[in-house]
């Protein structure tokens, strides 16, 4: 069994070394084989080269996928999911998390153990469970996130979920494959941060078993300013909610496998373990 970690990155050169050091430690204390999938979404800094250099220096397995220009978080997540299905095997797991060093990689151990013990499909690192804490985030962002949580809990309830906007999640491969077969290219249609909410709402159709693990979020460790466009994200989030309430069905590709879908080709560069 391998644990793949999807890291969508846009100008995260400064975050990579401290984050990769945490993955090195996680690899040493766990019995899992950890493989990073870093999707460089058209960065203008040295994100890609830094990732290659640090992975080789620290002995971390890395698959680097580069977009020629910035396409948004949704496209980066889509590329990461596609890459995972191409290079993984049944029984593997996919974690998705930010590449800005604000989310603790060591929490993956608890997320994984909980998923195995309870046969869950998705584990979410949550800011809204007992023991959770957010450090260094502006009050406005906290209020916005908390408001979105309650709004979706009331109007678009997904069983087991309180944190709809956090992208730090762990998925088992079987469920990722189900999503791919059901939705095909329509799984990721949101380009911005709202893609994580959209993914949960689409997953709801397949009735996943979801668990949340309390997380300590460290925005005080983020070396650069947030790339979230707040007003645009609010508008897209509200549109998603309205779409979910008014929708009478979901677009599906039942019976269509990932290999049968037309997937755009992207140049892959690999930084291997020394």
Secondary structure, 3 states (H helix, E strand, C coil): CEEEEEEEECCCHHHHHHHHHHHHHHHHHCCCEEEEEEEEECCCCCHHHHHHHHHHHHCCEEEEEEECCCCCHHHHHHHHHHHHHHHCCCCCEEEEEECCCCCCCCHHHHHHHHHHHHCCCEEEEECCCCCCEEECCCHHHHHHHHHHHHHHHHHCCCCCCCCCCCCCEEEEHHHHHHHHHHHHHHCCCCCCCCHHHHHHHHHHHHCCCEEEEECEEEHHHCCCCCCCCHHHHHHHHHHHHHHHHHCCCCCCCCCCCHHHCCCCCCCEEEECCC
